[in-house]
């Protein structure tokens, strides 16, 4: 089970949002680079980064910070947030990012997803951000009117290397992930799944370990708020 501590970057700071709401955010004192180094020092091997400025603008706003993190931490990094063209994917691939996460752009344009997987084999992760069974796009501000499982069925053969499934209603709430829906997604998916949203305790991590076709879990707010100790969490990382 891969444990992916999360860093969300906004205005060069680490922040956490509740249910993706930019008006409901907490800023943390430690810089993204310092936070990544802290994870590395504790023995973690993977890192999940979302460029929230990128999500808002559609540009690689924090590319330099992310490059710094990749080079200084030597962690396996996945990055998402406003990646809407092949040029942005290439920029991240060129600085050594392991997985580039496509979300809204891939949901809105399946051909973009298909082309990305073809041009960047084994680099593309697909974010399925769901609310009440339907995919959300544009920073979770609007529903795509597409059922999560229907969309997955349509793109399952494209060559995505990883799925990141988030239940928006759970994100930042620390009420445990939506395991029921995650299991459905994992059963259907041709590639391994990462669970995201709502992790509240080590119990959630242990539960995720027993699921088929689930390769990891993202932990964010529970770390920042001190609900899960890093020393305890890293023991589950393999």
The 8 nearest C-alpha neighbors of each residue, nearest first, counted from 0:
[[1, 215, 237, 214, 236, 208, 2, 235],
 [2, 0, 215, 236, 237, 214, 3, 216],
 [1, 3, 236, 216, 215, 217, 4, 0],
 [2, 4, 217, 46, 45, 47, 216, 5],
 [5, 3, 218, 46, 217, 219, 47, 2],
 [6, 4, 47, 219, 218, 48, 3, 46],
 [5, 7, 48, 13, 47, 8, 49, 31],
 [6, 8, 49, 14, 13, 48, 50, 15],
 [9, 7, 13, 50, 12, 51, 11, 14],
 [10, 8, 11, 12, 51, 52, 14, 13],
 [9, 11, 12, 8, 52, 13, 51, 61],
 [10, 12, 9, 8, 13, 30, 31, 61],
 [13, 11, 9, 10, 8, 30, 14, 31],
 [14, 12, 8, 27, 31, 7, 26, 30],
 [15, 13, 26, 25, 7, 27, 8, 12],
 [14, 16, 25, 24, 7, 220, 26, 17],
 [17, 15, 24, 19, 20, 23, 21, 18],
 [16, 18, 171, 19, 20, 23, 170, 24],
 [19, 17, 170, 20, 167, 171, 168, 16],
 [18, 20, 16, 17, 21, 139, 138, 170],
 [19, 21, 23, 22, 18, 17, 16, 24],
 [22, 20, 23, 24, 16, 19, 17, 18],
 [23, 21, 20, 24, 16, 17, 19, 25],
 [24, 22, 20, 21, 16, 17, 25, 19],
 [23, 25, 16, 15, 21, 22, 17, 14],
 [24, 26, 15, 14, 16, 27, 23, 13],
 [27, 25, 14, 13, 24, 15, 28, 12],
 [28, 26, 13, 29, 14, 25, 12, 30],
 [27, 29, 30, 26, 13, 12, 14, 31],
 [28, 30, 27, 34, 33, 31, 13, 12],
 [29, 31, 33, 32, 12, 34, 13, 28],
 [32, 30, 34, 33, 13, 35, 12, 29],
 [33, 31, 35, 68, 34, 30, 36, 67],
 [34, 32, 36, 30, 35, 31, 29, 37],
 [33, 35, 37, 31, 36, 32, 29, 30],
 [36, 34, 38, 32, 37, 33, 31, 39],
 [37, 35, 39, 33, 38, 34, 72, 40],
 [36, 38, 34, 40, 35, 39, 33, 41],
 [39, 37, 35, 41, 36, 40, 43, 34],
 [38, 40, 36, 42, 43, 41, 37, 72],
 [41, 39, 37, 42, 38, 36, 43, 35],
 [42, 40, 38, 39, 43, 37, 230, 229],
 [41, 43, 39, 40, 44, 38, 233, 236],
 [44, 42, 39, 38, 45, 41, 233, 236],
 [43, 45, 74, 75, 42, 39, 46, 236],
 [46, 44, 75, 3, 74, 76, 43, 2],
 [45, 47, 76, 3, 4, 75, 5, 77],
 [46, 48, 5, 77, 3, 76, 4, 78],
 [49, 47, 78, 6, 7, 5, 77, 79],
 [48, 50, 7, 79, 80, 78, 51, 8],
 [49, 51, 80, 53, 8, 52, 7, 79],
 [50, 52, 54, 53, 9, 8, 49, 80],
 [53, 51, 55, 54, 50, 9, 60, 56],
 [54, 52, 81, 58, 57, 56, 50, 80],
 [53, 55, 81, 80, 51, 52, 57, 56],
 [56, 54, 52, 53, 57, 51, 81, 138],
 [55, 57, 53, 58, 54, 52, 81, 60],
 [56, 58, 81, 53, 54, 55, 82, 83],
 [59, 57, 53, 56, 60, 81, 82, 87],
 [60, 58, 62, 53, 61, 87, 57, 82],
 [61, 59, 53, 58, 62, 52, 50, 56],
 [60, 62, 64, 63, 59, 65, 50, 53],
 [61, 63, 65, 59, 64, 60, 66, 91],
 [64, 62, 66, 65, 61, 67, 60, 68],
 [65, 63, 67, 61, 66, 62, 68, 32],
 [64, 66, 68, 62, 67, 63, 69, 61],
 [65, 67, 63, 69, 68, 64, 94, 62],
 [68, 66, 64, 65, 70, 69, 71, 63],
 [67, 69, 65, 71, 32, 66, 70, 72],
 [70, 68, 66, 73, 67, 72, 71, 65],
 [71, 69, 67, 68, 73, 72, 66, 95],
 [72, 70, 68, 69, 67, 73, 36, 32],
 [71, 73, 74, 68, 69, 36, 70, 39],
 [72, 74, 69, 70, 71, 75, 68, 39],
 [75, 73, 44, 72, 45, 76, 69, 46],
 [76, 74, 45, 97, 46, 44, 73, 77],
 [75, 77, 46, 96, 97, 74, 45, 47],
 [76, 78, 98, 47, 99, 97, 48, 96],
 [79, 77, 48, 99, 100, 49, 47, 76],
 [80, 78, 100, 49, 99, 50, 48, 101],
 [79, 81, 54, 50, 53, 49, 82, 51],
 [80, 82, 54, 57, 53, 83, 58, 79],
 [83, 81, 80, 87, 84, 101, 57, 79],
 [82, 84, 104, 81, 57, 87, 85, 101],
 [85, 83, 86, 87, 82, 88, 111, 104],
 [84, 86, 88, 87, 89, 115, 83, 82],
 [85, 87, 89, 88, 84, 90, 83, 91],
 [88, 86, 90, 89, 85, 84, 82, 91],
 [87, 89, 85, 91, 86, 90, 92, 99],
 [88, 90, 92, 86, 87, 91, 93, 85],
 [91, 89, 87, 93, 88, 92, 86, 94],
 [90, 92, 88, 93, 94, 89, 96, 87],
 [91, 93, 89, 96, 95, 90, 94, 88],
 [94, 92, 90, 91, 95, 89, 96, 88],
 [95, 93, 91, 92, 66, 96, 90, 69],
 [94, 96, 92, 93, 97, 69, 91, 66],
 [95, 97, 92, 76, 91, 98, 94, 77],
 [96, 98, 76, 77, 75, 95, 122, 99],
 [99, 97, 77, 122, 123, 96, 124, 100],
 [100, 98, 123, 78, 77, 124, 122, 79],
 [99, 101, 79, 124, 125, 78, 123, 126],
 [102, 100, 125, 105, 126, 82, 124, 79],
 [101, 103, 126, 105, 104, 125, 106, 100],
 [102, 104, 136, 106, 105, 137, 107, 101],
 [105, 103, 107, 83, 106, 102, 108, 101],
 [106, 104, 112, 108, 109, 103, 102, 107],
 [107, 105, 103, 104, 108, 109, 102, 136],
 [106, 108, 104, 105, 103, 109, 143, 136],
 [109, 107, 105, 110, 111, 106, 104, 112],
 [108, 110, 112, 111, 105, 106, 113, 107],
 [109, 111, 113, 112, 108, 114, 105, 115],
 [112, 110, 114, 109, 113, 108, 105, 115],
 [113, 111, 105, 109, 115, 110, 114, 116],
 [112, 114, 110, 116, 157, 111, 115, 109],
 [113, 115, 117, 111, 116, 112, 110, 118],
 [116, 114, 112, 118, 117, 113, 119, 111],
 [117, 115, 119, 120, 113, 114, 118, 158],
 [116, 118, 114, 115, 119, 120, 113, 158],
 [119, 117, 115, 116, 120, 114, 85, 113],
 [118, 120, 116, 122, 117, 115, 121, 123],
 [121, 119, 116, 122, 117, 118, 123, 158],
 [120, 122, 160, 123, 119, 159, 116, 158],
 [123, 121, 98, 120, 119, 99, 97, 160],
 [124, 122, 99, 159, 98, 160, 116, 121],
 [123, 125, 161, 100, 162, 160, 99, 159],
 [126, 124, 162, 101, 100, 163, 102, 161],
 [127, 125, 163, 102, 162, 101, 128, 164],
 [126, 128, 164, 163, 129, 165, 125, 134],
 [129, 127, 165, 134, 135, 164, 126, 166],
 [130, 128, 134, 166, 133, 135, 132, 167],
 [129, 131, 133, 132, 167, 166, 134, 168],
 [130, 132, 133, 129, 168, 166, 134, 167],
 [131, 133, 130, 129, 146, 147, 134, 148],
 [134, 132, 146, 129, 130, 147, 145, 131],
 [135, 133, 129, 147, 128, 143, 145, 142],
 [134, 136, 142, 139, 143, 141, 128, 129],
 [135, 137, 103, 139, 141, 138, 142, 143],
 [138, 136, 139, 140, 103, 141, 135, 54],
 [137, 139, 140, 136, 54, 19, 55, 135],
 [140, 138, 136, 135, 137, 141, 19, 142],
 [141, 139, 138, 137, 136, 135, 142, 19],
 [142, 140, 136, 135, 139, 137, 143, 138],
 [141, 143, 135, 144, 134, 136, 133, 140],
 [142, 144, 145, 135, 134, 136, 141, 133],
 [145, 143, 142, 133, 146, 134, 135, 141],
 [146, 144, 143, 133, 134, 147, 150, 149],
 [145, 147, 133, 149, 148, 132, 134, 150],
 [148, 146, 150, 133, 134, 149, 132, 145],
 [147, 149, 151, 150, 146, 152, 184, 187],
 [150, 148, 152, 146, 151, 147, 153, 145],
 [149, 151, 153, 152, 147, 148, 146, 145],
 [152, 150, 148, 154, 153, 149, 155, 147],
 [151, 153, 149, 155, 150, 154, 148, 187],
 [152, 154, 150, 151, 155, 149, 156, 109],
 [155, 153, 151, 157, 156, 152, 150, 109],
 [154, 156, 152, 151, 157, 153, 189, 188],
 [155, 157, 154, 158, 189, 153, 159, 152],
 [158, 156, 113, 154, 155, 159, 116, 112],
 [159, 157, 156, 116, 160, 155, 120, 117],
 [158, 160, 123, 161, 157, 124, 116, 125],
 [161, 159, 121, 124, 123, 190, 158, 122],
 [160, 162, 124, 191, 190, 159, 192, 125],
 [163, 161, 192, 125, 124, 126, 193, 164],
 [162, 164, 193, 126, 192, 127, 125, 194],
 [163, 165, 127, 194, 195, 128, 126, 162],
 [166, 164, 195, 128, 196, 167, 129, 127],
 [165, 167, 129, 168, 169, 196, 130, 128],
 [168, 166, 170, 169, 18, 130, 165, 129],
 [167, 169, 166, 170, 18, 130, 172, 131],
 [168, 170, 197, 167, 172, 196, 166, 174],
 [171, 169, 196, 197, 18, 167, 172, 168],
 [170, 172, 17, 173, 197, 18, 220, 169],
 [171, 173, 169, 170, 174, 197, 17, 18],
 [174, 172, 197, 199, 198, 175, 171, 221],
 [173, 175, 197, 172, 199, 169, 198, 176],
 [176, 174, 197, 198, 199, 173, 203, 177],
 [177, 175, 197, 196, 178, 198, 169, 174],
 [176, 178, 179, 180, 181, 166, 175, 169],
 [177, 179, 181, 180, 176, 182, 207, 175],
 [178, 180, 182, 181, 177, 183, 176, 184],
 [181, 179, 183, 182, 178, 177, 184, 132],
 [180, 182, 178, 184, 183, 179, 185, 177],
 [181, 183, 185, 180, 179, 184, 186, 178],
 [184, 182, 180, 186, 181, 185, 187, 179],
 [183, 185, 181, 187, 182, 186, 188, 180],
 [186, 184, 182, 188, 187, 183, 212, 192],
 [187, 185, 183, 184, 188, 182, 212, 211],
 [186, 188, 184, 185, 183, 189, 152, 151],
 [189, 187, 185, 190, 186, 184, 155, 191],
 [188, 190, 155, 187, 191, 156, 185, 159],
 [189, 191, 188, 161, 160, 192, 162, 159],
 [192, 190, 212, 161, 213, 214, 162, 193],
 [193, 191, 213, 162, 214, 163, 161, 185],
 [192, 194, 163, 215, 216, 214, 213, 162],
 [195, 193, 216, 164, 163, 217, 215, 192],
 [196, 194, 165, 217, 164, 216, 193, 163],
 [197, 195, 170, 165, 169, 176, 166, 198],
 [196, 198, 173, 175, 169, 176, 170, 174],
 [199, 197, 175, 173, 176, 196, 218, 200],
 [198, 200, 173, 175, 221, 174, 197, 203],
 [201, 199, 202, 203, 227, 198, 226, 204],
 [200, 202, 204, 203, 205, 227, 232, 199],
 [201, 203, 205, 200, 204, 206, 199, 207],
 [204, 202, 206, 201, 205, 200, 198, 207],
 [205, 203, 201, 207, 206, 202, 208, 200],
 [204, 206, 202, 208, 207, 203, 201, 209],
 [205, 207, 203, 208, 204, 209, 202, 210],
 [208, 206, 204, 209, 205, 210, 203, 213],
 [209, 207, 205, 206, 210, 0, 204, 213],
 [208, 210, 207, 206, 211, 205, 213, 204],
 [211, 209, 207, 208, 213, 212, 182, 206],
 [210, 212, 213, 209, 185, 186, 182, 208],
 [213, 211, 191, 185, 192, 214, 210, 186],
 [214, 212, 192, 211, 191, 210, 215, 193],
 [215, 213, 0, 191, 192, 193, 1, 212],
 [216, 214, 1, 193, 0, 2, 213, 194],
 [215, 217, 194, 193, 2, 3, 195, 1],
 [218, 216, 3, 195, 4, 194, 2, 5],
 [219, 217, 4, 5, 198, 3, 216, 221],
 [220, 218, 5, 221, 222, 4, 217, 223],
 [219, 221, 223, 222, 224, 171, 15, 218],
 [220, 222, 226, 224, 219, 199, 223, 227],
 [223, 221, 225, 220, 227, 224, 219, 226],
 [224, 222, 220, 225, 221, 219, 226, 27],
 [223, 225, 221, 222, 226, 220, 227, 219],
 [224, 226, 222, 227, 223, 221, 228, 220],
 [227, 225, 221, 224, 222, 228, 200, 199],
 [228, 226, 222, 225, 221, 200, 229, 232],
 [227, 229, 231, 230, 232, 225, 226, 222],
 [228, 230, 232, 231, 233, 227, 41, 222],
 [231, 229, 228, 232, 233, 41, 234, 227],
 [232, 230, 228, 229, 234, 233, 227, 235],
 [233, 231, 229, 234, 230, 235, 228, 227],
 [232, 234, 236, 235, 230, 231, 229, 43],
 [233, 235, 232, 236, 231, 230, 237, 229],
 [234, 236, 233, 232, 237, 0, 2, 204],
 [237, 235, 233, 2, 1, 234, 0, 43],
 [236, 0, 1, 235, 2, 234, 233, 44]]
